[in-house]
Amino acid sequence: MQKYNDIDGDSNVDEFEFGNDYVIVKFFDGSIYTYTYSSAGSHHIEEMKRLALCHDGLNAYISNNRPQYSEKR
């Protein structure tokens, strides 16, 4: 996983990882969510990838849009 270096310092996201059709997000509380094209839709996954790479807005996007996850650990 890659460290999420939130530019504003106001995110609950700690780390992320993604592939062609998924995004995995680890939060500071230790919970890990996997979002996939199948569970959340490609439009959510692609936007989450973009925000992860920008290191800004990923937590807000998840909170506001509530994409469906395929797995929670």
mmCIF file of the N, C-alpha and C atoms, coordinates in Angstrom:
data_MODEL
# 
_entry.id   MODEL 
# 
loop_
_atom_site.group_PDB 
_atom_site.id 
_atom_site.type_symbol 
_atom_site.label_atom_id 
_atom_site.label_alt_id 
_atom_site.label_comp_id 
_atom_site.label_asym_id 
_atom_site.label_entity_id 
_atom_site.label_seq_id 
_atom_site.pdbx_PDB_ins_code 
_atom_site.Cartn_x 
_atom_site.Cartn_y 
_atom_site.Cartn_z 
_atom_site.occupancy 
_atom_site.B_iso_or_equiv 
_atom_site.pdbx_formal_charge 
_atom_site.auth_seq_id 
_atom_site.auth_comp_id 
_atom_site.auth_asym_id 
_atom_site.auth_atom_id 
_atom_site.pdbx_PDB_model_num 
ATOM 1   N N  . MET A 1 1  ? 0.835   -1.182 0.000   1.00 0.00 ? 1  MET A N  1 
ATOM 2   C CA . MET A 1 1  ? 0.000   0.000  0.000   1.00 0.00 ? 1  MET A CA 1 
ATOM 3   C C  . MET A 1 1  ? 0.881   1.248  0.000   1.00 0.00 ? 1  MET A C  1 
ATOM 4   N N  . GLN A 1 2  ? 0.314   2.309  -0.521  1.00 0.00 ? 2  GLN A N  1 
ATOM 5   C CA . GLN A 1 2  ? 1.019   3.578  -0.602  1.00 0.00 ? 2  GLN A CA 1 
ATOM 6   C C  . GLN A 1 2  ? 0.452   4.536  0.449   1.00 0.00 ? 2  GLN A C  1 
ATOM 7   N N  . LYS A 1 3  ? 1.310   5.270  1.108   1.00 0.00 ? 3  LYS A N  1 
ATOM 8   C CA . LYS A 1 3  ? 0.889   6.243  2.112   1.00 0.00 ? 3  LYS A CA 1 
ATOM 9   C C  . LYS A 1 3  ? 0.088   7.355  1.433   1.00 0.00 ? 3  LYS A C  1 
ATOM 10  N N  . TYR A 1 4  ? -1.033  7.717  2.044   1.00 0.00 ? 4  TYR A N  1 
ATOM 11  C CA . TYR A 1 4  ? -1.858  8.823  1.565   1.00 0.00 ? 4  TYR A CA 1 
ATOM 12  C C  . TYR A 1 4  ? -1.416  10.068 2.312   1.00 0.00 ? 4  TYR A C  1 
ATOM 13  N N  . ASN A 1 5  ? -0.685  10.931 1.641   1.00 0.00 ? 5  ASN A N  1 
ATOM 14  C CA . ASN A 1 5  ? -0.155  12.145 2.254   1.00 0.00 ? 5  ASN A CA 1 
ATOM 15  C C  . ASN A 1 5  ? -1.108  13.296 1.991   1.00 0.00 ? 5  ASN A C  1 
ATOM 16  N N  . ASP A 1 6  ? -2.175  13.344 2.758   1.00 0.00 ? 6  ASP A N  1 
ATOM 17  C CA . ASP A 1 6  ? -3.211  14.347 2.560   1.00 0.00 ? 6  ASP A CA 1 
ATOM 18  C C  . ASP A 1 6  ? -2.616  15.749 2.647   1.00 0.00 ? 6  ASP A C  1 
ATOM 19  N N  . ILE A 1 7  ? -2.817  16.538 1.609   1.00 0.00 ? 7  ILE A N  1 
ATOM 20  C CA . ILE A 1 7  ? -2.229  17.879 1.540   1.00 0.00 ? 7  ILE A CA 1 
ATOM 21  C C  . ILE A 1 7  ? -2.753  18.773 2.661   1.00 0.00 ? 7  ILE A C  1 
ATOM 22  N N  . ASP A 1 8  ? -4.030  18.657 2.972   1.00 0.00 ? 8  ASP A N  1 
ATOM 23  C CA . ASP A 1 8  ? -4.645  19.510 3.983   1.00 0.00 ? 8  ASP A CA 1 
ATOM 24  C C  . ASP A 1 8  ? -4.486  18.969 5.403   1.00 0.00 ? 8  ASP A C  1 
ATOM 25  N N  . GLY A 1 9  ? -4.108  17.699 5.529   1.00 0.00 ? 9  GLY A N  1 
ATOM 26  C CA . GLY A 1 9  ? -3.942  17.089 6.838   1.00 0.00 ? 9  GLY A CA 1 
ATOM 27  C C  . GLY A 1 9  ? -5.246  16.856 7.588   1.00 0.00 ? 9  GLY A C  1 
ATOM 28  N N  . ASP A 1 10 ? -6.358  16.750 6.847   1.00 0.00 ? 10 ASP A N  1 
ATOM 29  C CA . ASP A 1 10 ? -7.653  16.588 7.507   1.00 0.00 ? 10 ASP A CA 1 
ATOM 30  C C  . ASP A 1 10 ? -8.369  15.297 7.117   1.00 0.00 ? 10 ASP A C  1 
ATOM 31  N N  . SER A 1 11 ? -7.614  14.310 6.661   1.00 0.00 ? 11 SER A N  1 
ATOM 32  C CA . SER A 1 11 ? -8.216  13.075 6.161   1.00 0.00 ? 11 SER A CA 1 
ATOM 33  C C  . SER A 1 11 ? -8.094  11.929 7.150   1.00 0.00 ? 11 SER A C  1 
ATOM 34  N N  . ASN A 1 12 ? -9.051  11.022 7.103   1.00 0.00 ? 12 ASN A N  1 
ATOM 35  C CA . ASN A 1 12 ? -8.981  9.789  7.879   1.00 0.00 ? 12 ASN A CA 1 
ATOM 36  C C  . ASN A 1 12 ? -8.328  8.660  7.093   1.00 0.00 ? 12 ASN A C  1 
ATOM 37  N N  . VAL A 1 13 ? -7.972  8.916  5.830   1.00 0.00 ? 13 VAL A N  1 
ATOM 38  C CA . VAL A 1 13 ? -7.329  7.908  4.991   1.00 0.00 ? 13 VAL A CA 1 
ATOM 39  C C  . VAL A 1 13 ? -5.844  7.846  5.326   1.00 0.00 ? 13 VAL A C  1 
ATOM 40  N N  . ASP A 1 14 ? -5.350  6.631  5.571   1.00 0.00 ? 14 ASP A N  1 
ATOM 41  C CA . ASP A 1 14 ? -3.945  6.408  5.903   1.00 0.00 ? 14 ASP A CA 1 
ATOM 42  C C  . ASP A 1 14 ? -3.153  5.920  4.691   1.00 0.00 ? 14 ASP A C  1 
ATOM 43  N N  . GLU A 1 15 ? -3.680  4.898  3.995   1.00 0.00 ? 15 GLU A N  1 
ATOM 44  C CA . GLU A 1 15 ? -2.978  4.300  2.854   1.00 0.00 ? 15 GLU A CA 1 
ATOM 45  C C  . GLU A 1 15 ? -3.984  3.901  1.784   1.00 0.00 ? 15 GLU A C  1 
ATOM 46  N N  . PHE A 1 16 ? -3.478  3.675  0.580   1.00 0.00 ? 16 PHE A N  1 
ATOM 47  C CA . PHE A 1 16 ? -4.330  3.227  -0.511  1.00 0.00 ? 16 PHE A CA 1 
ATOM 48  C C  . PHE A 1 16 ? -3.530  2.354  -1.467  1.00 0.00 ? 16 PHE A C  1 
ATOM 49  N N  . GLU A 1 17 ? -4.280  1.611  -2.253  1.00 0.00 ? 17 GLU A N  1 
ATOM 50  C CA . GLU A 1 17 ? -3.703  0.768  -3.306  1.00 0.00 ? 17 GLU A CA 1 
ATOM 51  C C  . GLU A 1 17 ? -4.784  0.642  -4.363  1.00 0.00 ? 17 GLU A C  1 
ATOM 52  N N  . PHE A 1 18 ? -4.386  0.583  -5.628  1.00 0.00 ? 18 PHE A N  1 
ATOM 53  C CA . PHE A 1 18 ? -5.392  0.343  -6.652  1.00 0.00 ? 18 PHE A CA 1 
ATOM 54  C C  . PHE A 1 18 ? -4.820  -0.409 -7.836  1.00 0.00 ? 18 PHE A C  1 
ATOM 55  N N  . GLY A 1 19 ? -5.740  -1.016 -8.585  1.00 0.00 ? 19 GLY A N  1 
ATOM 56  C CA . GLY A 1 19 ? -5.414  -1.730 -9.807  1.00 0.00 ? 19 GLY A CA 1 
ATOM 57  C C  . GLY A 1 19 ? -6.383  -1.295 -10.881 1.00 0.00 ? 19 GLY A C  1 
ATOM 58  N N  . ASN A 1 20 ? -6.483  -2.064 -11.923 1.00 0.00 ? 20 ASN A N  1 
ATOM 59  C CA . ASN A 1 20 ? -7.343  -1.695 -13.049 1.00 0.00 ? 20 ASN A CA 1 
ATOM 60  C C  . ASN A 1 20 ? -8.788  -1.456 -12.658 1.00 0.00 ? 20 ASN A C  1 
ATOM 61  N N  . ASP A 1 21 ? -9.333  -2.296 -11.794 1.00 0.00 ? 21 ASP A N  1 
ATOM 62  C CA . ASP A 1 21 ? -10.765 -2.203 -11.500 1.00 0.00 ? 21 ASP A CA 1 
ATOM 63  C C  . ASP A 1 21 ? -11.092 -2.179 -10.006 1.00 0.00 ? 21 ASP A C  1 
ATOM 64  N N  . TYR A 1 22 ? -10.163 -1.733 -9.188  1.00 0.00 ? 22 TYR A N  1 
ATOM 65  C CA . TYR A 1 22 ? -10.418 -1.679 -7.744  1.00 0.00 ? 22 TYR A CA 1 
ATOM 66  C C  . TYR A 1 22 ? -9.585  -0.597 -7.068  1.00 0.00 ? 22 TYR A C  1 
ATOM 67  N N  . VAL A 1 23 ? -10.031 -0.230 -5.877  1.00 0.00 ? 23 VAL A N  1 
ATOM 68  C CA . VAL A 1 23 ? -9.292  0.648  -4.977  1.00 0.00 ? 23 VAL A CA 1 
ATOM 69  C C  . VAL A 1 23 ? -9.425  0.064  -3.572  1.00 0.00 ? 23 VAL A C  1 
ATOM 70  N N  . ILE A 1 24 ? -8.313  -0.029 -2.869  1.00 0.00 ? 24 ILE A N  1 
ATOM 71  C CA . ILE A 1 24 ? -8.312  -0.456 -1.480  1.00 0.00 ? 24 ILE A CA 1 
ATOM 72  C C  . ILE A 1 24 ? -7.902  0.753  -0.651  1.00 0.00 ? 24 ILE A C  1 
ATOM 73  N N  . VAL A 1 25 ? -8.680  1.048  0.387   1.00 0.00 ? 25 VAL A N  1 
ATOM 74  C CA . VAL A 1 25 ? -8.415  2.212  1.236   1.00 0.00 ? 25 VAL A CA 1 
ATOM 75  C C  . VAL A 1 25 ? -8.280  1.748  2.680   1.00 0.00 ? 25 VAL A C  1 
ATOM 76  N N  . LYS A 1 26 ? -7.175  2.127  3.306   1.00 0.00 ? 26 LYS A N  1 
ATOM 77  C CA . LYS A 1 26 ? -6.964  1.842  4.734   1.00 0.00 ? 26 LYS A CA 1 
ATOM 78  C C  . LYS A 1 26 ? -7.121  3.160  5.487   1.00 0.00 ? 26 LYS A C  1 
ATOM 79  N N  . PHE A 1 27 ? -7.953  3.117  6.519   1.00 0.00 ? 27 PHE A N  1 
ATOM 80  C CA . PHE A 1 27 ? -8.193  4.290  7.343   1.00 0.00 ? 27 PHE A CA 1 
ATOM 81  C C  . PHE A 1 27 ? -7.340  4.218  8.608   1.00 0.00 ? 27 PHE A C  1 
ATOM 82  N N  . PHE A 1 28 ? -7.186  5.357  9.275   1.00 0.00 ? 28 PHE A N  1 
ATOM 83  C CA . PHE A 1 28 ? -6.354  5.406  10.484  1.00 0.00 ? 28 PHE A CA 1 
ATOM 84  C C  . PHE A 1 28 ? -6.868  4.520  11.608  1.00 0.00 ? 28 PHE A C  1 
ATOM 85  N N  . ASP A 1 29 ? -8.149  4.183  11.602  1.00 0.00 ? 29 ASP A N  1 
ATOM 86  C CA . ASP A 1 29 ? -8.676  3.291  12.646  1.00 0.00 ? 29 ASP A CA 1 
ATOM 87  C C  . ASP A 1 29 ? -8.335  1.825  12.379  1.00 0.00 ? 29 ASP A C  1 
ATOM 88  N N  . GLY A 1 30 ? -7.628  1.558  11.271  1.00 0.00 ? 30 GLY A N  1 
ATOM 89  C CA . GLY A 1 30 ? -7.211  0.204  10.929  1.00 0.00 ? 30 GLY A CA 1 
ATOM 90  C C  . GLY A 1 30 ? -8.144  -0.517 9.988   1.00 0.00 ? 30 GLY A C  1 
ATOM 91  N N  . SER A 1 31 ? -9.325  0.025  9.749   1.00 0.00 ? 31 SER A N  1 
ATOM 92  C CA . SER A 1 31 ? -10.268 -0.632 8.833   1.00 0.00 ? 31 SER A CA 1 
ATOM 93  C C  . SER A 1 31 ? -9.778  -0.484 7.389   1.00 0.00 ? 31 SER A C  1 
ATOM 94  N N  . ILE A 1 32 ? -10.035 -1.535 6.620   1.00 0.00 ? 32 ILE A N  1 
ATOM 95  C CA . ILE A 1 32 ? -9.608  -1.577 5.220   1.00 0.00 ? 32 ILE A CA 1 
ATOM 96  C C  . ILE A 1 32 ? -10.825 -1.914 4.362   1.00 0.00 ? 32 ILE A C  1 
ATOM 97  N N  . TYR A 1 33 ? -11.097 -1.073 3.382   1.00 0.00 ? 33 TYR A N  1 
ATOM 98  C CA . TYR A 1 33 ? -12.232 -1.256 2.493   1.00 0.00 ? 33 TYR A CA 1 
ATOM 99  C C  . TYR A 1 33 ? -11.732 -1.478 1.072   1.00 0.00 ? 33 TYR A C  1 
ATOM 100 N N  . THR A 1 34 ? -12.340 -2.446 0.400   1.00 0.00 ? 34 THR A N  1 
ATOM 101 C CA . THR A 1 34 ? -12.051 -2.697 -1.007  1.00 0.00 ? 34 THR A CA 1 
ATOM 102 C C  . THR A 1 34 ? -13.268 -2.286 -1.820  1.00 0.00 ? 34 THR A C  1 
ATOM 103 N N  . TYR A 1 35 ? -13.042 -1.411 -2.783  1.00 0.00 ? 35 TYR A N  1 
ATOM 104 C CA . TYR A 1 35 ? -14.087 -0.943 -3.693  1.00 0.00 ? 35 TYR A CA 1 
ATOM 105 C C  . TYR A 1 35 ? -13.738 -1.453 -5.088  1.00 0.00 ? 35 TYR A C  1 
ATOM 106 N N  . THR A 1 36 ? -14.709 -1.992 -5.799  1.00 0.00 ? 36 THR A N  1 
ATOM 107 C CA . THR A 1 36 ? -14.457 -2.541 -7.126  1.00 0.00 ? 36 THR A CA 1 
ATOM 108 C C  . THR A 1 36 ? -15.430 -1.951 -8.150  1.00 0.00 ? 36 THR A C  1 
ATOM 109 N N  . TYR A 1 37 ? -15.103 -2.140 -9.405  1.00 0.00 ? 37 TYR A N  1 
ATOM 110 C CA . TYR A 1 37 ? -16.034 -1.750 -10.466 1.00 0.00 ? 37 TYR A CA 1 
ATOM 111 C C  . TYR A 1 37 ? -17.395 -2.398 -10.219 1.00 0.00 ? 37 TYR A C  1 
ATOM 112 N N  . SER A 1 38 ? -17.380 -3.671 -9.839  1.00 0.00 ? 38 SER A N  1 
ATOM 113 C CA . SER A 1 38 ? -18.633 -4.410 -9.638  1.00 0.00 ? 38 SER A CA 1 
ATOM 114 C C  . SER A 1 38 ? -19.445 -3.872 -8.472  1.00 0.00 ? 38 SER A C  1 
ATOM 115 N N  . SER A 1 39 ? -18.775 -3.481 -7.394  1.00 0.00 ? 39 SER A N  1 
ATOM 116 C CA . SER A 1 39 ? -19.509 -3.033 -6.211  1.00 0.00 ? 39 SER A CA 1 
ATOM 117 C C  . SER A 1 39 ? -19.883 -1.553 -6.274  1.00 0.00 ? 39 SER A C  1 
ATOM 118 N N  . ALA A 1 40 ? -18.971 -0.720 -6.756  1.00 0.00 ? 40 ALA A N  1 
ATOM 119 C CA . ALA A 1 40 ? -19.172 0.728  -6.691  1.00 0.00 ? 40 ALA A CA 1 
ATOM 120 C C  . ALA A 1 40 ? -19.440 1.382  -8.033  1.00 0.00 ? 40 ALA A C  1 
ATOM 121 N N  . GLY A 1 41 ? -19.052 0.725  -9.107  1.00 0.00 ? 41 GLY A N  1 
ATOM 122 C CA . GLY A 1 41 ? -19.187 1.327  -10.429 1.00 0.00 ? 41 GLY A CA 1 
ATOM 123 C C  . GLY A 1 41 ? -17.871 1.959  -10.859 1.00 0.00 ? 41 GLY A C  1 
ATOM 124 N N  . SER A 1 42 ? -17.604 1.887  -12.135 1.00 0.00 ? 42 SER A N  1 
ATOM 125 C CA . SER A 1 42 ? -16.319 2.369  -12.654 1.00 0.00 ? 42 SER A CA 1 
ATOM 126 C C  . SER A 1 42 ? -16.125 3.867  -12.437 1.00 0.00 ? 42 SER A C  1 
ATOM 127 N N  . HIS A 1 43 ? -17.207 4.650  -12.505 1.00 0.00 ? 43 HIS A N  1 
ATOM 128 C CA . HIS A 1 43 ? -17.070 6.099  -12.330 1.00 0.00 ? 43 HIS A CA 1 
ATOM 129 C C  . HIS A 1 43 ? -16.555 6.446  -10.925 1.00 0.00 ? 43 HIS A C  1 
ATOM 130 N N  . HIS A 1 44 ? -17.024 5.732  -9.902  1.00 0.00 ? 44 HIS A N  1 
ATOM 131 C CA . HIS A 1 44 ? -16.523 5.974  -8.545  1.00 0.00 ? 44 HIS A CA 1 
ATOM 132 C C  . HIS A 1 44 ? -15.069 5.527  -8.409  1.00 0.00 ? 44 HIS A C  1 
ATOM 133 N N  . ILE A 1 45 ? -14.758 4.373  -8.947  1.00 0.00 ? 45 ILE A N  1 
ATOM 134 C CA . ILE A 1 45 ? -13.390 3.842  -8.824  1.00 0.00 ? 45 ILE A CA 1 
ATOM 135 C C  . ILE A 1 45 ? -12.391 4.769  -9.507  1.00 0.00 ? 45 ILE A C  1 
ATOM 136 N N  . GLU A 1 46 ? -12.708 5.216  -10.699 1.00 0.00 ? 46 GLU A N  1 
ATOM 137 C CA . GLU A 1 46 ? -11.782 6.088  -11.425 1.00 0.00 ? 46 GLU A CA 1 
ATOM 138 C C  . GLU A 1 46 ? -11.591 7.426  -10.716 1.00 0.00 ? 46 GLU A C  1 
ATOM 139 N N  . GLU A 1 47 ? -12.642 7.971  -10.141 1.00 0.00 ? 47 GLU A N  1 
ATOM 140 C CA . GLU A 1 47 ? -12.516 9.222  -9.389  1.00 0.00 ? 47 GLU A CA 1 
ATOM 141 C C  . GLU A 1 47 ? -11.726 9.002  -8.106  1.00 0.00 ? 47 GLU A C  1 
ATOM 142 N N  . MET A 1 48 ? -11.929 7.884  -7.448  1.00 0.00 ? 48 MET A N  1 
ATOM 143 C CA . MET A 1 48 ? -11.171 7.577  -6.234  1.00 0.00 ? 48 MET A CA 1 
ATOM 144 C C  . MET A 1 48 ? -9.684  7.403  -6.542  1.00 0.00 ? 48 MET A C  1 
ATOM 145 N N  . LYS A 1 49 ? -9.372  6.787  -7.665  1.00 0.00 ? 49 LYS A N  1 
ATOM 146 C CA . LYS A 1 49 ? -7.969  6.661  -8.086  1.00 0.00 ? 49 LYS A CA 1 
ATOM 147 C C  . LYS A 1 49 ? -7.349  8.038  -8.292  1.00 0.00 ? 49 LYS A C  1 
ATOM 148 N N  . ARG A 1 50 ? -8.077  8.901  -8.984  1.00 0.00 ? 50 ARG A N  1 
ATOM 149 C CA . ARG A 1 50 ? -7.579  10.249 -9.274  1.00 0.00 ? 50 ARG A CA 1 
ATOM 150 C C  . ARG A 1 50 ? -7.310  11.011 -7.977  1.00 0.00 ? 50 ARG A C  1 
ATOM 151 N N  . LEU A 1 51 ? -8.250  10.953 -7.050  1.00 0.00 ? 51 LEU A N  1 
ATOM 152 C CA . LEU A 1 51 ? -8.091  11.660 -5.780  1.00 0.00 ? 51 LEU A CA 1 
ATOM 153 C C  . LEU A 1 51 ? -6.960  11.067 -4.944  1.00 0.00 ? 51 LEU A C  1 
ATOM 154 N N  . ALA A 1 52 ? -6.814  9.747  -4.980  1.00 0.00 ? 52 ALA A N  1 
ATOM 155 C CA . ALA A 1 52 ? -5.724  9.101  -4.242  1.00 0.00 ? 52 ALA A CA 1 
ATOM 156 C C  . ALA A 1 52 ? -4.372  9.598  -4.752  1.00 0.00 ? 52 ALA A C  1 
ATOM 157 N N  . LEU A 1 53 ? -4.234  9.682  -6.051  1.00 0.00 ? 53 LEU A N  1 
ATOM 158 C CA . LEU A 1 53 ? -2.968  10.148 -6.631  1.00 0.00 ? 53 LEU A CA 1 
ATOM 159 C C  . LEU A 1 53 ? -2.709  11.623 -6.361  1.00 0.00 ? 53 LEU A C  1 
ATOM 160 N N  . CYS A 1 54 ? -3.774  12.410 -6.202  1.00 0.00 ? 54 CYS A N  1 
ATOM 161 C CA . CYS A 1 54 ? -3.641  13.835 -5.858  1.00 0.00 ? 54 CYS A CA 1 
ATOM 162 C C  . CYS A 1 54 ? -3.373  14.030 -4.367  1.00 0.00 ? 54 CYS A C  1 
ATOM 163 N N  . HIS A 1 55 ? -3.593  12.976 -3.585  1.00 0.00 ? 55 HIS A N  1 
ATOM 164 C CA . HIS A 1 55 ? -3.444  13.029 -2.127  1.00 0.00 ? 55 HIS A CA 1 
ATOM 165 C C  . HIS A 1 55 ? -4.334  14.112 -1.514  1.00 0.00 ? 55 HIS A C  1 
ATOM 166 N N  . ASP A 1 56 ? -5.527  14.237 -2.050  1.00 0.00 ? 56 ASP A N  1 
ATOM 167 C CA . ASP A 1 56 ? -6.469  15.214 -1.514  1.00 0.00 ? 56 ASP A CA 1 
ATOM 168 C C  . ASP A 1 56 ? -7.889  14.863 -1.942  1.00 0.00 ? 56 ASP A C  1 
ATOM 169 N N  . GLY A 1 57 ? -8.805  14.888 -0.986  1.00 0.00 ? 57 GLY A N  1 
ATOM 170 C CA . GLY A 1 57 ? -10.218 14.733 -1.300  1.00 0.00 ? 57 GLY A CA 1 
ATOM 171 C C  . GLY A 1 57 ? -10.785 13.329 -1.258  1.00 0.00 ? 57 GLY A C  1 
ATOM 172 N N  . LEU A 1 58 ? -9.961  12.320 -1.041  1.00 0.00 ? 58 LEU A N  1 
ATOM 173 C CA . LEU A 1 58 ? -10.458 10.943 -1.091  1.00 0.00 ? 58 LEU A CA 1 
ATOM 174 C C  . LEU A 1 58 ? -11.437 10.653 0.056   1.00 0.00 ? 58 LEU A C  1 
ATOM 175 N N  . ASN A 1 59 ? -11.098 11.039 1.265   1.00 0.00 ? 59 ASN A N  1 
ATOM 176 C CA . ASN A 1 59 ? -11.985 10.800 2.404   1.00 0.00 ? 59 ASN A CA 1 
ATOM 177 C C  . ASN A 1 59 ? -13.319 11.524 2.211   1.00 0.00 ? 59 ASN A C  1 
ATOM 178 N N  . ALA A 1 60 ? -13.271 12.762 1.772   1.00 0.00 ? 60 ALA A N  1 
ATOM 179 C CA . ALA A 1 60 ? -14.499 13.540 1.546   1.00 0.00 ? 60 ALA A CA 1 
ATOM 180 C C  . ALA A 1 60 ? -15.348 12.901 0.457   1.00 0.00 ? 60 ALA A C  1 
ATOM 181 N N  . TYR A 1 61 ? -14.708 12.416 -0.594  1.00 0.00 ? 61 TYR A N  1 
ATOM 182 C CA . TYR A 1 61 ? -15.445 11.764 -1.681  1.00 0.00 ? 61 TYR A CA 1 
ATOM 183 C C  . TYR A 1 61 ? -16.173 10.526 -1.175  1.00 0.00 ? 61 TYR A C  1 
ATOM 184 N N  . ILE A 1 62 ? -15.477 9.713  -0.405  1.00 0.00 ? 62 ILE A N  1 
ATOM 185 C CA . ILE A 1 62 ? -16.092 8.498  0.135   1.00 0.00 ? 62 ILE A CA 1 
ATOM 186 C C  . ILE A 1 62 ? -17.248 8.863  1.078   1.00 0.00 ? 62 ILE A C  1 
ATOM 187 N N  . SER A 1 63 ? -17.035 9.847  1.937   1.00 0.00 ? 63 SER A N  1 
ATOM 188 C CA . SER A 1 63 ? -18.083 10.267 2.880   1.00 0.00 ? 63 SER A CA 1 
ATOM 189 C C  . SER A 1 63 ? -19.306 10.828 2.168   1.00 0.00 ? 63 SER A C  1 
ATOM 190 N N  . ASN A 1 64 ? -19.081 11.628 1.157   1.00 0.00 ? 64 ASN A N  1 
ATOM 191 C CA . ASN A 1 64 ? -20.190 12.287 0.453   1.00 0.00 ? 64 ASN A CA 1 
ATOM 192 C C  . ASN A 1 64 ? -20.930 11.376 -0.512  1.00 0.00 ? 64 ASN A C  1 
ATOM 193 N N  . ASN A 1 65 ? -20.209 10.470 -1.176  1.00 0.00 ? 65 ASN A N  1 
ATOM 194 C CA . ASN A 1 65 ? -20.820 9.633  -2.219  1.00 0.00 ? 65 ASN A CA 1 
ATOM 195 C C  . ASN A 1 65 ? -21.165 8.224  -1.767  1.00 0.00 ? 65 ASN A C  1 
ATOM 196 N N  . ARG A 1 66 ? -20.562 7.788  -0.675  1.00 0.00 ? 66 ARG A N  1 
ATOM 197 C CA . ARG A 1 66 ? -20.817 6.459  -0.112  1.00 0.00 ? 66 ARG A CA 1 
ATOM 198 C C  . ARG A 1 66 ? -20.809 5.332  -1.155  1.00 0.00 ? 66 ARG A C  1 
ATOM 199 N N  . PRO A 1 67 ? -19.705 5.216  -1.919  1.00 0.00 ? 67 PRO A N  1 
ATOM 200 C CA . PRO A 1 67 ? -19.646 4.101  -2.877  1.00 0.00 ? 67 PRO A CA 1 
ATOM 201 C C  . PRO A 1 67 ? -19.712 2.768  -2.147  1.00 0.00 ? 67 PRO A C  1 
ATOM 202 N N  . GLN A 1 68 ? -20.368 1.809  -2.741  1.00 0.00 ? 68 GLN A N  1 
ATOM 203 C CA . GLN A 1 68 ? -20.517 0.484  -2.125  1.00 0.00 ? 68 GLN A CA 1 
ATOM 204 C C  . GLN A 1 68 ? -19.185 -0.253 -2.158  1.00 0.00 ? 68 GLN A C  1 
ATOM 205 N N  . TYR A 1 69 ? -18.790 -0.803 -1.044  1.00 0.00 ? 69 TYR A N  1 
ATOM 206 C CA . TYR A 1 69 ? -17.550 -1.580 -1.001  1.00 0.00 ? 69 TYR A CA 1 
ATOM 207 C C  . TYR A 1 69 ? -17.876 -3.068 -1.188  1.00 0.00 ? 69 TYR A C  1 
ATOM 208 N N  . SER A 1 70 ? -16.866 -3.796 -1.654  1.00 0.00 ? 70 SER A N  1 
ATOM 209 C CA . SER A 1 70 ? -17.038 -5.231 -1.840  1.00 0.00 ? 70 SER A CA 1 
ATOM 210 C C  . SER A 1 70 ? -16.538 -6.020 -0.646  1.00 0.00 ? 70 SER A C  1 
ATOM 211 N N  . GLU A 1 71 ? -15.662 -5.415 0.141   1.00 0.00 ? 71 GLU A N  1 
ATOM 212 C CA . GLU A 1 71 ? -15.104 -6.105 1.311   1.00 0.00 ? 71 GLU A CA 1 
ATOM 213 C C  . GLU A 1 71 ? -14.671 -5.081 2.346   1.00 0.00 ? 71 GLU A C  1 
ATOM 214 N N  . LYS A 1 72 ? -14.860 -5.428 3.605   1.00 0.00 ? 72 LYS A N  1 
ATOM 215 C CA . LYS A 1 72 ? -14.374 -4.622 4.724   1.00 0.00 ? 72 LYS A CA 1 
ATOM 216 C C  . LYS A 1 72 ? -13.604 -5.540 5.650   1.00 0.00 ? 72 LYS A C  1 
ATOM 217 N N  . ARG A 1 73 ? -12.395 -5.103 6.015   1.00 0.00 ? 73 ARG A N  1 
ATOM 218 C CA . ARG A 1 73 ? -11.580 -5.886 6.958   1.00 0.00 ? 73 ARG A CA 1 
ATOM 219 C C  . ARG A 1 73 ? -11.271 -5.030 8.168   1.00 0.00 ? 73 ARG A C  1 
# 
